[in-house]
Amino acid sequence: MDHFLQSWSQAAMTSLGFFWMALWAFAFGYLISSLIQVLVTQKRMQEKMGKSGFKSVALGTFFGFISSSCSFAALSTTRAIFQRGAGFIPSIAFLLASTNLVIELGIVIGIFLGWQFIVGEYIGGILLIAFAWLFVKLTNPKKLIENAREHLSNDEEDNTKTSNWKKKITSQEGWQQIGMKYVMEWQMVWKDVLIGFTVAGIISAFVPKEFFETLFIGSGTVDAGGFSFFEVLFQTLIGPIAAFLTFIGSMGNIPLAALLFDHGVSFAGVMAFIFSDLVVLPILRINAKYYGWKMALYIMMLLLTCLVATSLVLHYGFAALDLLPNFTGENSIIKRDMFKLDYGFVLNIIFLFISAILGLLWWKSKGEHHHGHNHGNDDVSITEKILKVVSSIAIVWLVGGVIVNIMV
């Protein structure tokens, strides 16, 4: 019993420490995202994205880069862009960029994993789009695309208000919109983050190293270049399966990815795990609702194929340049002093203050504007209900762990 209580306390404090380490990065990223969403409207994106071609794909990638990283929001925006005439490939480019090339994700990856993984994330995001383009060209799903457009309803209105961005940035109403977007960003991801960080703490305290060595064949190798091709390939295939089972979005999965690296999983396996936020069951169900099951399964196969190919290219590309990250006990995420007084602590205080101001702006304007985030389908509602239940359990677990930590 004493051992369980000690592990419970350790798990809860590790989870809270993980969140404290990443808090300023989340706040900074969502502030930038909120500014961009208010100043660059979805209508302007749609006007610029054509049917196909390099320019359209490049614009889809750019607009994805400056958009939200929430998977559900990315799906909804991608559907709207595709529905209003954007080509299938530019739409997929937007989807991949909006979940892999966003600023806050790179910052959080840097905090937990290091610069090689940041480079891998951004180069990998570009590779994902390039492989997706190639996949679509080779498979030529013309009939599927036509059926998907027919499957979409055509009665959705664009209520986006356009105005001069300079007026928005200098007006109270503009900053109220920014505050609303900022709060909406947190509303979209807090459950994923809470569950992901709680699970990471539980795994760090309760799951033995032997489990990872069994699940990820070859893990535990000290030399990053010591993996055989079979081991790298197997870990790259297992990464998406592990992500599928976590049921968590990319932002919540980063500390779990750090734990995988701590336990000796290869660079390719960790990157495949991070890239897999769009191949989980809720995403499949939502795509089926939007486009039909045939197109949803096609998109799933496209994403799986591209993320495996991208992870392998990254692994062996980094190996050729002698840049593969090596795990040592010194850079273990668990051994860091997460609450020490450093630049992260100061940045957390600054961004908590900024968040309070934006939250106040949101509070003042919430009676005047509709600020809920409605994904528009029953599958998201079911997923949200499940996440709320699990989130409540996570809160009870964390509070209990803190109490145990104080008492013990």
C-alpha positions as CSV (number, residue, x, y, z in Angstrom):
1,M,0.0,0.0,0.0
2,D,2.8,2.4,0.9
3,H,4.5,1.7,-2.5
4,F,1.2,2.4,-4.3
5,L,0.7,5.7,-2.5
6,Q,4.3,6.7,-3.2
7,S,3.9,5.9,-6.9
8,W,0.6,7.8,-7.0
9,S,2.2,10.8,-5.5
10,Q,5.1,10.6,-7.9
11,A,2.8,10.2,-10.9
12,A,0.7,13.2,-10.0
13,M,3.7,15.5,-9.3
14,T,5.3,14.4,-12.6
15,S,2.1,15.2,-14.5
16,L,1.9,18.6,-12.9
17,G,5.6,19.2,-13.5
18,F,5.2,18.3,-17.2
19,F,2.4,20.9,-17.5
20,W,4.3,23.6,-15.7
21,M,7.3,23.1,-18.0
22,A,5.1,23.5,-21.1
23,L,2.6,26.2,-19.8
24,W,4.3,29.2,-21.3
25,A,4.7,27.4,-24.7
26,F,1.0,26.6,-24.8
27,A,0.1,30.2,-23.9
28,F,2.5,31.7,-26.4
29,G,1.5,29.5,-29.2
30,Y,-2.2,30.0,-28.7
31,L,-1.7,33.8,-28.5
32,I,0.0,33.8,-31.9
33,S,-2.7,31.4,-33.3
34,S,-5.5,33.7,-31.9
35,L,-4.0,36.8,-33.5
36,I,-3.7,35.1,-36.8
37,Q,-7.2,33.6,-36.8
38,V,-8.7,37.1,-36.1
39,L,-6.5,38.9,-38.6
40,V,-6.5,36.3,-41.4
41,T,-10.1,35.1,-42.1
42,Q,-11.0,31.7,-43.5
43,K,-12.7,33.4,-46.5
44,R,-9.4,34.9,-47.5
45,M,-7.8,31.5,-47.4
46,Q,-10.5,30.0,-49.6
47,E,-10.2,32.8,-52.1
48,K,-6.4,32.2,-52.5
49,M,-6.5,28.3,-52.7
50,G,-7.2,27.0,-56.2
51,K,-7.9,23.5,-57.5
52,S,-4.5,22.1,-57.8
53,G,-0.9,22.9,-58.6
54,F,2.2,23.8,-56.7
55,K,0.9,27.3,-55.8
56,S,-2.3,26.0,-54.3
57,V,-0.5,23.3,-52.3
58,A,2.0,25.9,-51.1
59,L,-0.8,28.2,-50.0
60,G,-2.7,25.3,-48.3
61,T,0.5,24.5,-46.4
62,F,1.1,28.2,-45.4
63,F,-2.5,28.7,-44.3
64,G,-2.3,25.5,-42.3
65,F,0.9,26.7,-40.7
66,I,-0.8,29.8,-39.4
67,S,-3.9,28.0,-38.2
68,S,-5.0,26.0,-35.1
69,S,-3.3,22.8,-34.1
70,C,-6.5,21.2,-32.7
71,S,-7.2,18.1,-34.8
72,F,-11.0,18.6,-34.6
73,A,-10.8,22.3,-35.6
74,A,-8.4,21.4,-38.4
75,L,-10.9,18.8,-39.7
76,S,-13.7,21.3,-39.6
77,T,-11.7,24.0,-41.4
78,T,-10.4,21.6,-44.0
79,R,-14.0,20.4,-44.8
80,A,-15.1,24.1,-45.2
81,I,-12.2,24.9,-47.5
82,F,-12.7,21.7,-49.6
83,Q,-16.5,22.2,-49.7
84,R,-16.1,25.7,-51.1
85,G,-13.9,24.7,-54.0
86,A,-10.4,24.1,-52.9
87,G,-8.6,21.1,-54.5
88,F,-8.3,17.9,-52.6
89,I,-4.5,18.0,-52.4
90,P,-4.3,21.6,-51.2
91,S,-7.0,20.7,-48.6
92,I,-4.9,17.7,-47.3
93,A,-1.8,20.0,-47.3
94,F,-3.8,22.4,-45.1
95,L,-4.9,19.6,-42.8
96,L,-1.3,18.2,-42.4
97,A,0.3,21.6,-41.9
98,S,-2.3,22.8,-39.4
99,T,-1.5,19.8,-37.1
100,N,2.2,19.4,-37.7
101,L,3.7,22.8,-38.6
102,V,2.2,25.0,-36.0
103,I,4.4,27.1,-33.7
104,E,3.2,25.9,-30.3
105,L,3.8,22.2,-31.2
106,G,7.4,22.9,-32.1
107,I,8.0,24.8,-28.9
108,V,6.5,22.0,-26.7
109,I,8.6,19.4,-28.6
110,G,11.7,21.4,-27.9
111,I,11.0,21.6,-24.2
112,F,10.4,17.8,-23.9
113,L,12.6,16.3,-26.6
114,G,15.2,18.6,-28.0
115,W,16.2,20.3,-31.2
116,Q,16.5,17.2,-33.4
117,F,12.8,16.5,-32.9
118,I,11.9,20.1,-33.7
119,V,13.7,19.8,-37.0
120,G,12.2,16.4,-37.5
121,E,8.7,17.8,-36.9
122,Y,9.0,20.7,-39.3
123,I,10.9,18.8,-42.1
124,G,8.6,15.9,-41.5
125,G,5.5,18.1,-41.9
126,I,6.8,19.2,-45.3
127,L,7.6,15.5,-46.2
128,L,4.1,14.4,-45.1
129,I,2.6,16.9,-47.6
130,A,4.9,15.9,-50.4
131,F,4.3,12.1,-49.8
132,A,0.5,12.8,-49.6
133,W,0.7,14.7,-53.0
134,L,2.6,11.7,-54.5
135,F,0.1,9.2,-53.0
136,V,-2.9,11.0,-54.4
137,K,-1.2,11.4,-57.8
138,L,-0.4,7.6,-57.9
139,T,-3.8,6.4,-56.7
140,N,-5.8,9.1,-58.6
141,P,-9.0,8.9,-56.5
142,K,-11.0,11.1,-58.9
143,K,-14.3,9.2,-58.3
144,L,-13.8,9.2,-54.5
145,I,-13.2,13.0,-54.6
146,E,-16.4,13.6,-56.6
147,N,-18.4,11.4,-54.3
148,A,-17.0,13.2,-51.2
149,R,-18.0,16.6,-52.6
150,E,-21.5,15.2,-53.2
151,H,-21.6,13.9,-49.7
152,L,-21.0,17.3,-48.2
153,S,-24.0,19.5,-47.6
154,N,-24.0,22.7,-49.5
155,D,-26.1,24.8,-47.1
156,E,-23.4,25.9,-44.8
157,E,-23.1,29.7,-44.8
158,D,-19.9,31.7,-44.4
159,N,-20.5,34.1,-41.5
160,T,-16.9,35.3,-41.4
161,K,-16.8,39.1,-41.1
162,T,-14.0,40.7,-43.0
163,S,-12.4,44.0,-42.0
164,N,-9.1,45.7,-42.0
165,W,-6.6,44.0,-39.8
166,K,-5.2,47.3,-38.7
167,K,-8.6,48.4,-37.3
168,K,-8.9,45.1,-35.5
169,I,-5.5,45.2,-33.8
170,T,-6.1,48.8,-32.6
171,S,-9.7,48.4,-31.4
172,Q,-11.3,47.1,-28.2
173,E,-13.6,44.9,-30.3
174,G,-10.7,43.4,-32.1
175,W,-8.9,42.5,-28.9
176,Q,-12.1,41.0,-27.5
177,Q,-12.2,38.7,-30.6
178,I,-8.6,37.8,-29.9
179,G,-9.5,37.0,-26.3
180,M,-12.4,34.9,-27.4
181,K,-10.2,32.9,-29.8
182,Y,-7.6,32.5,-27.1
183,V,-10.1,31.0,-24.7
184,M,-11.5,28.8,-27.5
185,E,-8.0,27.4,-28.2
186,W,-7.8,26.3,-24.5
187,Q,-11.4,25.0,-24.6
188,M,-10.5,22.8,-27.5
189,V,-7.3,21.3,-26.1
190,W,-7.5,21.3,-22.3
191,K,-9.0,17.9,-22.0
192,D,-6.4,16.4,-24.4
193,V,-3.6,18.1,-22.5
194,L,-5.0,17.1,-19.1
195,I,-5.4,13.5,-20.0
196,G,-2.2,13.2,-22.0
197,F,-0.1,14.7,-19.2
198,T,-1.9,12.6,-16.5
199,V,-1.3,9.4,-18.5
200,A,2.4,10.4,-19.0
201,G,2.8,10.7,-15.2
202,I,1.1,7.4,-14.6
203,I,3.3,5.6,-17.1
204,S,6.4,7.1,-15.7
205,A,5.6,5.9,-12.2
206,F,3.8,2.6,-12.8
207,V,4.9,1.1,-16.2
208,P,8.2,-0.8,-16.1
209,K,10.9,-0.5,-18.7
210,E,10.3,-4.1,-19.8
211,F,6.9,-3.2,-21.1
212,F,8.4,-0.8,-23.7
213,E,11.1,-3.2,-24.7
214,T,8.3,-5.8,-25.4
215,L,6.0,-3.4,-27.3
216,F,8.8,-1.7,-29.2
217,I,11.1,-4.4,-30.3
218,G,14.7,-3.3,-30.1
219,S,14.0,-0.4,-27.7
220,G,16.6,0.2,-25.0
221,T,19.4,0.4,-27.5
222,V,22.0,2.9,-26.2
223,D,23.4,3.8,-29.6
224,A,20.7,5.5,-31.8
225,G,22.4,4.1,-34.9
226,G,22.4,0.5,-33.5
227,F,18.9,-0.4,-34.6
228,S,18.4,-2.9,-37.4
229,F,16.1,-1.9,-40.3
230,F,13.5,-4.4,-39.1
231,E,13.5,-2.9,-35.6
232,V,13.2,0.7,-37.0
233,L,10.4,-0.4,-39.3
234,F,8.5,-2.3,-36.6
235,Q,8.7,0.6,-34.2
236,T,7.5,3.0,-36.9
237,L,4.5,0.8,-37.4
238,I,3.8,0.4,-33.7
239,G,4.0,4.1,-33.1
240,P,0.6,4.8,-34.8
241,I,-1.0,1.9,-33.0
242,A,0.2,3.2,-29.6
243,A,-1.1,6.7,-30.5
244,F,-4.4,5.2,-31.6
245,L,-4.8,3.6,-28.2
246,T,-4.0,6.8,-26.3
247,F,-7.0,8.5,-27.8
248,I,-5.2,11.9,-27.3
249,G,-4.3,14.7,-29.7
250,S,-0.8,15.8,-30.6
251,M,-0.3,18.4,-27.9
252,G,-1.2,15.9,-25.1
253,N,1.0,13.2,-26.7
254,I,4.3,15.1,-26.5
255,P,5.2,14.1,-22.9
256,L,4.3,10.5,-23.9
257,A,6.6,10.7,-26.8
258,A,9.3,12.0,-24.5
259,L,8.8,8.9,-22.3
260,L,9.1,6.6,-25.3
261,F,12.4,8.3,-26.1
262,D,13.4,7.9,-22.5
263,H,12.8,4.1,-22.8
264,G,15.0,3.8,-25.9
265,V,12.4,3.9,-28.7
266,S,14.1,4.9,-32.0
267,F,13.8,8.4,-33.5
268,A,11.6,7.0,-36.3
269,G,9.3,5.3,-33.7
270,V,8.9,8.5,-31.7
271,M,8.3,10.7,-34.8
272,A,5.7,8.2,-36.1
273,F,3.9,8.4,-32.7
274,I,3.9,12.2,-32.8
275,F,2.7,12.3,-36.5
276,S,-0.3,9.9,-35.7
277,D,-2.7,12.4,-34.2
278,L,-4.9,12.2,-37.4
279,V,-5.2,8.4,-37.5
280,V,-7.1,7.8,-34.3
281,L,-10.7,6.4,-34.2
282,P,-12.5,9.7,-33.5
283,I,-10.8,11.3,-36.6
284,L,-11.8,8.4,-38.8
285,R,-15.4,8.6,-37.7
286,I,-15.6,12.4,-38.3
287,N,-14.1,12.0,-41.8
288,A,-16.7,9.3,-42.5
289,K,-19.4,11.7,-41.4
290,Y,-18.0,14.4,-43.6
291,Y,-17.0,12.5,-46.8
292,G,-18.4,9.0,-46.5
293,W,-16.6,5.8,-45.3
294,K,-14.8,5.1,-48.5
295,M,-13.1,8.5,-48.6
296,A,-12.5,8.3,-44.8
297,L,-10.7,5.0,-45.1
298,Y,-8.7,6.3,-48.1
299,I,-7.6,9.3,-46.1
300,M,-6.6,7.0,-43.2
301,M,-4.5,4.8,-45.5
302,L,-3.0,7.9,-47.1
303,L,-2.0,9.3,-43.7
304,L,-0.6,6.0,-42.4
305,T,1.4,5.4,-45.5
306,C,2.8,8.9,-45.5
307,L,3.7,9.1,-41.8
308,V,5.5,5.7,-41.9
309,A,7.5,6.8,-45.0
310,T,8.3,10.2,-43.5
311,S,9.5,8.7,-40.2
312,L,11.8,6.3,-42.0
313,V,13.2,9.0,-44.3
314,L,13.8,11.3,-41.3
315,H,15.5,8.5,-39.3
316,Y,17.9,7.4,-42.0
317,G,18.4,11.0,-43.3
318,F,19.5,12.1,-39.8
319,A,21.6,8.9,-39.5
320,A,23.4,9.8,-42.7
321,L,24.2,13.2,-41.3
322,D,25.2,11.7,-37.9
323,L,22.4,13.8,-36.3
324,L,20.3,11.1,-34.6
325,P,19.6,12.0,-31.0
326,N,21.1,9.6,-28.4
327,F,19.3,9.1,-25.1
328,T,21.4,9.4,-22.0
329,G,20.3,9.3,-18.4
330,E,21.3,12.9,-18.1
331,N,18.6,14.1,-20.6
332,S,15.8,12.0,-19.1
333,I,12.6,13.9,-18.9
334,I,11.8,12.3,-15.5
335,K,15.1,13.5,-13.9
336,R,14.6,17.2,-14.6
337,D,13.8,19.7,-11.9
338,M,10.5,20.8,-13.3
339,F,9.7,23.5,-10.8
340,K,13.0,25.2,-10.5
341,L,13.3,29.0,-10.8
342,D,14.6,29.6,-14.3
343,Y,13.5,31.3,-17.6
344,G,10.5,28.9,-17.9
345,F,9.3,29.9,-14.4
346,V,9.5,33.6,-15.3
347,L,7.8,33.1,-18.7
348,N,5.0,31.1,-17.0
349,I,4.3,34.1,-14.7
350,I,4.3,36.5,-17.7
351,F,1.9,34.4,-19.8
352,L,-0.4,33.7,-16.9
353,F,-0.8,37.5,-16.6
354,I,-1.4,37.8,-20.3
355,S,-3.9,34.9,-20.2
356,A,-5.8,36.6,-17.3
357,I,-6.1,39.8,-19.4
358,L,-7.3,37.9,-22.5
359,G,-9.7,35.8,-20.3
360,L,-11.1,39.1,-18.9
361,L,-11.7,40.4,-22.5
362,W,-13.4,37.1,-23.3
363,W,-15.6,37.3,-20.2
364,K,-16.7,40.8,-21.1
365,S,-17.6,39.9,-24.7
366,K,-19.1,36.4,-24.2
367,G,-22.6,37.8,-23.8
368,E,-22.4,39.6,-27.1
369,H,-20.9,36.8,-29.3
370,H,-21.4,33.1,-29.7
371,H,-18.1,31.6,-28.5
372,G,-18.8,27.9,-28.4
373,H,-16.9,25.6,-30.6
374,N,-19.4,23.3,-32.4
375,H,-17.9,20.7,-34.7
376,G,-21.2,19.9,-36.2
377,N,-21.5,16.2,-35.8
378,D,-22.6,13.6,-33.3
379,D,-19.3,11.7,-33.3
380,V,-17.5,14.7,-31.9
381,S,-20.2,15.0,-29.2
382,I,-19.6,11.4,-28.2
383,T,-15.9,11.9,-28.2
384,E,-16.3,15.1,-26.1
385,K,-18.5,13.2,-23.6
386,I,-15.9,10.5,-23.2
387,L,-13.1,13.0,-22.8
388,K,-15.1,14.9,-20.2
389,V,-15.5,11.8,-18.1
390,V,-11.9,10.8,-18.4
391,S,-10.9,14.4,-17.7
392,S,-12.9,14.3,-14.5
393,I,-11.2,11.1,-13.4
394,A,-7.8,12.7,-14.2
395,I,-8.6,15.7,-12.1
396,V,-9.6,13.5,-9.1
397,W,-6.4,11.5,-9.6
398,L,-4.2,14.6,-9.7
399,V,-5.8,16.2,-6.7
400,G,-5.6,12.9,-4.7
401,G,-1.9,12.5,-5.7
402,V,-1.1,16.0,-4.5
403,I,-2.9,15.3,-1.1
404,V,-1.0,12.1,-0.8
405,N,2.3,13.9,-1.6
406,I,1.6,16.5,1.2
407,M,0.6,13.8,3.7
408,V,3.4,11.4,2.9
